[in-house]
Amino acid sequence: MTLLKGITWDHPRGYQPLRAAAACWEKRTGHRLEWDVRTLKEFGDLPVEKLIDRYDLLIIDHPYMGEAGANGYLLPLNDFLGAGFLASQQKQSVGPSYESYSWRGKHYALPVDAAAQVAVCRRDITDALGWHPPLSTVHLREAAGLLPRQYKMAIPLCPTDIWCVFLTLCAQFTVGNFFTAEGIDSAAGSWALELLKQWQSFLHPDSLRLNPIQLLDKMALEENIVYCPFSFGYTNYSRKKFPHHRLTFIDAPRFGPGEVSTLLGGAGIAVSSKSRHRDACFDFIRYVLDPGIQRTVYYENGGQPAHLTTWLDPACNEDCGRFFAGTLDTLRHAYRRSGVPGFNRFQEQGADHIHDAVLKNRDGKSVLKQLNNLYQTLCHAII
């Protein structure tokens, strides 16, 4: 028996489907795969190089691709998985998920989980009020003003997530073209930062300390947050068996007629370049990304599959309150972050700058200057 080790993130959506798939795979192959977890913040920030000596399989965020490829941390899957298999994964990609794990023509991970920032509401309350979610990003204040005083909008704006919302706003403002060799386009960055500061007047006061999981928990357990325009979606909260108030996930608001919706999230599965069990790793990847497994074992154990067949599946949509159907257009038009080497370090530090700027109402020009100096220092290999 071969023993493999994997690392994912510490949420039922992150570990339950992988552990269930590993148990089924073990019965089929005799190989054992144990999954450890790290925090949601570590999922986004902990460098891949600190994991590759201990783990064979890694669940990672796509902005690591340039760093991983440039330094040989992960195996290029094109060299080991057949062209037919990769072509099938590309065809069944939810939005740009498949392409997000490529760097200079090589794929260093494949999407196992698909997500983007979407909108979420307490439909039981908003329907009773006759209140409708806004379609436009610039109408959030107006829509919030139509809610009775006891109800609030909220957005997860802890440092990691305020950065994600900031990038979403920049992408909407420029239809996805706001990074230059110097950094972030000043008009887009200033507009986004100003909106974030303005929103503090009507958002729930806990917004600046919440991550998506904490926000969704509050919405499901309490009665005062009824709408969020930008949060990474979690199908767990919309399922029939969810023990609290079920949440409804819908397409996020956009800015004008632009085709760009929100920031792409999700998770990819990768193989450490240090693994001594490569063939077994590739076999598990083929297994867990099979559409039949994605639609059954993976989904049924709390997963949010990356395979399009699940997002279009009537039974899965009926079970999760049309989570997939209700947000698919947002996923299809999501903005993919750069995979340029150093981008993971840039966004970790940049997040603190944006959070501090909103918290202290700092001048936008000075904040953008700091961000762009940081970008030029850390993201030197511009492609």
N, C-alpha and C positions, 0 to 999 in steps of 0.2 A: 504493500500500500504506500502510495506517495502522499506526503503531507504538505499541503500548500498553506500559505498565510496570506490573508488579504486585509486591506484597511479601507474602511468607508467612513461615513459620518454618523454622528450619534442622534439619529431620529429614526422612528420606526420605518419611515419611508426609505431611509438610507440603509438599514441593516436587515430588516425582516425579509424582504424579497430575496436578497442575496443569500442569506442563511437558508431559506427554504429551497432555493434553487440548488445550493451546494449540497443539501441533504438528498435531493432527488438525483443529482449528478453522481454523488457517491454510490448510490445504489446501482447506477448504470455502469460506472467505470471502476469502482473500487478505490478511487482517489478521494482523499479527504481534504476539504478546504475550510479553514477556520477564519472567520471574519472578526477583526477587531474594529474599534470605533475611535474617532476623534471628534472634537467639538465642531459645530458649524463654522465658527470663526477659523479654527485650524484648517478646516476643509478649504477655505478660501485663501488662507494666508501662510500656512505651514509649508516651507519649501519642500519640493519633491525629493531633493537630494538627501533630506534627513530621514526618508522612509525606505529608499530603495535597497538598503542593506538588510532590512528586516522583513520585507514583504515581497511576495511574488506578484500579486495583483493589487493595483491601486485604483480607487475611485477618486477622480480628480476633477478640478475645474478647468475649463478650456483655456484661460489666459496663460497657463503654464506651458503651452505647446512650444513656443519659441525657446524658452529656457531649457526645457527638456530635450528638444531636438538639437540645439546648439551644443549642449554639453554631454549628450549621449546618456541621459539618465533613464530613458525609456526606449523600448524596442520599437522600430518603425514597423507597424503591423502590415504594411504593404508587402514587406519582404517575406512574410510568413503565412499570411492568410490569402486564400485564393482570390483572383481578380473577380470571379463570379460572386463570391460571398460579399466582397466589398461593394460591388455594383448593386447588389440587392439591398445592402444597408443604406447606400446613398439614395436609391429609388424610394425607400420607405422612411426616409428621414423626415422628422417633424420640423419643418422650417429649415433654418441653416444649421441644425444640430450636427449633422454629419461633417459639414465643412469646417465647423468651429474647432475640430480636433486635428486639423492639418497644419503643417508648417513646411514650406518650401517643397511641396509636392508629396510629402510623406504624412501618414496618419500615425500619430503617437498614442492615440486612444480612439475608442469608438463610443458613440452615445448609448448608454444603457438606461438613462433617465432623461426625460425632456421637460423643460420648464422655461418660463419667462415671467417677467413681472406682468401680472394681470390684475383685474379689479375683483373685489369680493364684497358681498353685501349680506346683511341679514334680511333676506327676502320676506320673512314673516312680518317684520316690522315695516320695511319700506313699502310693501304692497298695501298694508293696512293704512299707511299714511297717504298713499297715492303719490309717493315721491319717486322720481325717476333718476337714475344715475346719469351724470353728464356725459356727453359724447366727446366733449372738447376739454383738453387740459386747461385752457384759459377760463373755463366756466366753473371751476371747482369752487371758488369763493361764492359765486352766485348760487350754486346748488346748495352749498352749506348753509347759506342764509335762509333757505326755504325749509330747513329742518326745525322742528320744535326744539326749544332750548335744551331739553334733557338728552337730546341725541347729538352725536358728534361724528365727524369724519376723523380718520386717523391714517397715518402712513408709518410703516416701520422706518425710522430714521436714526438708528444707532449708527456709529461711524461707518461700518461696513455697508449698511443699506442706504444711508444718505448718499454715499458715493454712487451706488447703483442707480438711484433716482436721478441724481445729477447727470450721469451719463445718458440716461433715458431722455431727459429734457434736452440735452445738447444734441442728441441724435434726432429727436423730433424737429428741433429748430432748423437743422441743416440737412435733413433727409439722409442722415448717416455719415456725413462727410465733415467732421469737425476736428480731426487730428491732422496736424501738419508736422513737418520736421521740427518745428519750434515748440509744438505742444498743442494745447487746446485753443481752437478759434476763439478770439476774445469776445466777439459779439454773442456767440452761442453760450459761452461760459458765463458771461455777465447776465444774460437773460435767465439762464437756469438758476444761478445763485440768487438773483433777485426774487424769482418766484418762490424758491424755498424759504426765503426770509419772510415774504409776504404771507405765506400759508400758515405761519405760526400763530396768526391772529385768530384762526378758526379751527385749527386741528386740535385733537385731544392732547392735553398737556404732556401725556406720557410718550408721545410719538418719538421724541428725540432719544429715548433710551431703549426703544423696542426693536427687536429683530422680527422677521416674519412669523416665526413660530410663536413668540410671545404675543404678538398682535392677534394672530388667529385664535390662540387660546382665550384671550380676553373677549374677542367677539363671540366666541362659542359659549363662554361661561357667564358673561355679564350682559347687560341690556342696553348700555349707552353708546357703544360704537356700532354704527349701522352700515358704514360704507368705508372702503379703502380703495383708492384708485390705482395704487401701485404696490403690489406685494408679490413675491414669488409664490406661485400657486402650490397648494398641497391638497391633492385629491382626497387624502385621508379625512379631511374635515367636511366633505360633501357626501360621504357614503351613507347608505341606508343604516348600517350598523354603528355609525358614529354615536357615542352615548350622550352627547350634549346637543345644543342647537346646531342643526346642519347649516353650513354656509353655502352660499351660491357664488360660483366663480363665473365671471363674464369677461368679455373683451375690455381691455383698458382704454381709457380716453386717449385721443391723439391731438396733435396740434395741426390745425388746418387740414388740407387735403393730402398731406404727405403720406407716403407709403410706409414709412418706418413707424413701428409701434412702440416697443419697449425693449429693455435690455434682456438678452438671452441668458438663461441660466442652465440648469440641468447638470448632469454628471456623466463623465466618461470612464470607461474601464480601460486600464493600461497595464502593460507588463514591464516589470523592473528589468533593466539591463543586467542586473546582478542575479536574476533568478536562475536556479539550477534545474528548474522544472518547466522549461519553456513549452514543450509539447503539451503537457497537461494544462498549462495556462491557456494556450490557444484553443484546446478542446473545450474548456469551460466557457470561453468567450463565445465560441460558436453555439454552445448549448444555451447560454442565458440570453443571447440575442436572437435566437430562433423565434419567429413570430408566434408560434404556438405556445412557447414557454412565456414569452412576454405577455400574452393575452390571458394566460391562465395562472400558472404558478407565481409569476412575478407580480401581476396585478392583484391576484387574490390574497397575497400576503402583504398588502399595503404599499406596493410599488407604484411608481408613476412612469410607465414604460416609455421608451424612446421610439418604439416601432409604430409607424402610422396606422397599421391595421388595428391596434388597440384604440387609438383615438377616434377611429371611424366605426368601431364595433358597437352595435345597438345595445347589446346586453351590458357591456361595461358602462356605456353612457347612462343607461337606465338605472344602474346600481349607484352611480356617483352623481346623480342629479344633473347630468349633461355637462359635467366639468370639462370633458374633452371637446365636445362639440361647441360648447359655449366660449372657449378660449382659443380654438384652433387658428382663427384668423390672426390673433395677436402673435401666436407662435410663428406663423408663416411669414410675418413681416418683422420679426424681431431683429434687433441690432446686435451684431456679434463684436465683442471686444477684440482688440488687437492681441495677437499672440507674440508680439515682438519681445525678444529677450529683455528681461528686466521689468516687464509690465506688471508682473505680480508684486514686485517690491514697490513700484510706483503707486499702484492703486492702494496698497496697504497704508502707505504714508499719506497719500493724497486724501484718503478718507478722513483722516484726522484733521487735515486742513479745512476741508469742507464742513465737517461737523462743528469745528471751533468757530468758523466764520459765521455760521447760522446762529449758533448759540450766543455769540457775542456781538452779532450784527456788525461784523467787520466789513471794511471797504472791499468791494468786489475786485477792483483793479489790482490791489496789492495781493489778494489771495490768488488770483490767476497768475500773477508774476511769479509767486512762490511755486505754484503748481508746474508752470512751464520750465522754470529752472530745474526743478526736481526731475521732470520728464527728460530734459536734455542730459542730465547727469546719469540717470539710470537706464534710459532706453536709447542706447547709443546705436544699435543696429537697426536703423529705420529701413523698412522694406516698402 
